[in-house]
Amino acid sequence: MAVEQYLPQFVATFCLELVVYGILLQRVFSKKQILAVCMFLNAITHPLVCLVFPRWLGNYFWIPAELFAWVVEALLLLAFARWVAHYKMEWTNAFAISLAANALSAGVGLLIFSGYSLFFRALQ
């Protein structure tokens, strides 16, 4: 995948997940901390999900890739809450927040890609 293709996907994912993290973490982190946490989480998981998993698993990479992102982001969120905000977050909350963020970004991505493929099939 070329940088011209990857960068818009990363920015879109970051913006969608930032909305979710911003809403659900406003009591734990400051706005700057939410921005930093979201950037860090996406910088770690997004390249793996979009660049590594498709090469390993081919067309059927969505489910394992999203499960990987969900779990890794939740675990990092637990660590950040304790380290940065000195807030003991329940693991169920961290998993739910990560699930919400990843479900939104993956859902929008699937809608866009399926919409593109249907659009291009209609043109043929």
C-alpha positions in Angstrom: 0.0 0.0 0.0 1.4 3.4 -1.0 1.7 6.3 1.4 -1.0 8.2 -0.6 -3.4 5.4 0.2 -2.4 4.7 3.8 -2.2 8.3 5.2 -5.9 9.1 4.5 -6.9 5.8 6.2 -4.8 6.6 9.2 -6.2 10.2 9.5 -9.8 9.0 9.1 -9.3 6.3 11.7 -7.6 8.7 14.1 -10.4 11.3 13.8 -13.2 8.8 14.3 -11.5 7.1 17.3 -10.6 10.5 18.7 -14.3 11.4 18.9 -15.0 8.2 20.8 -12.0 8.5 23.1 -12.8 12.2 23.7 -16.4 11.5 24.7 -15.6 8.5 26.9 -12.4 9.6 28.5 -13.1 13.2 29.3 -13.4 12.5 33.0 -10.1 10.6 33.1 -7.7 12.6 30.8 -7.3 16.2 29.8 -7.9 17.1 26.1 -4.2 17.1 25.4 -3.8 13.8 27.0 -6.7 12.3 25.1 -5.1 13.6 21.8 -1.8 12.1 22.8 -3.3 8.8 23.9 -5.3 8.4 20.8 -2.3 9.2 18.6 -0.1 6.7 20.4 -2.7 4.0 20.3 -3.3 4.5 16.6 0.4 4.8 15.8 1.0 1.3 17.4 -2.0 -0.6 16.1 -3.0 1.0 12.8 0.1 0.1 10.8 -0.1 -3.5 12.0 -3.8 -3.7 11.2 -3.6 -2.1 7.7 -0.1 -3.2 6.5 0.9 -6.4 8.3 -2.3 -8.3 8.9 -3.4 -8.1 5.2 -0.1 -9.6 4.1 -0.3 -12.5 6.6 -4.0 -13.3 6.2 -5.0 -12.0 2.8 -8.6 -10.9 2.3 -9.7 -12.4 5.6 -7.7 -10.1 7.9 -10.5 -7.9 9.3 -11.6 -10.0 12.3 -8.2 -10.9 13.7 -6.8 -7.5 13.0 -9.7 -5.7 14.8 -9.5 -8.1 17.7 -5.8 -7.4 18.0 -6.3 -3.6 17.9 -9.2 -3.8 20.4 -7.2 -5.8 23.0 -3.9 -4.0 22.5 -5.5 -0.5 22.8 -7.5 -1.6 25.8 -4.4 -2.8 27.6 -2.5 0.3 26.8 -5.4 2.4 27.9 -5.4 0.7 31.3 -1.7 1.4 31.6 -2.1 5.1 30.5 -4.9 5.7 32.9 -2.8 4.5 35.8 0.4 6.1 34.7 -0.7 9.4 33.3 -3.8 10.2 35.2 -3.2 8.1 38.3 -6.7 6.7 37.7 -7.5 3.1 38.3 -9.7 2.2 35.4 -11.6 -1.1 35.5 -10.5 -3.5 32.8 -14.1 -3.8 31.6 -14.3 -0.1 31.0 -11.0 0.0 29.1 -12.2 -2.9 26.8 -15.6 -1.3 26.3 -14.0 2.1 25.3 -11.5 0.4 23.0 -14.3 -1.7 21.5 -16.5 1.3 20.8 -13.6 3.2 19.2 -12.5 0.3 17.0 -16.1 -0.7 16.1 -16.8 2.8 14.9 -13.6 3.1 12.8 -13.9 -0.5 11.4 -17.6 -0.1 10.7 -17.1 3.2 8.8 -14.2 1.6 7.0 -16.2 -1.4 5.9 -19.1 0.8 4.8 -16.8 3.0 2.7 -14.9 0.1 1.1 -18.0 -1.9 0.4 -19.6 1.2 -0.9 -16.6 1.8 -3.2 -16.6 -1.7 -4.5 -20.4 -1.6 -5.2 -19.9 1.8 -6.9 -17.1 0.5 -9.1 -19.0 -2.7 -9.9 -21.9 -0.6 -11.1 -19.7 1.4 -13.4 -18.4 -1.8 -15.1 
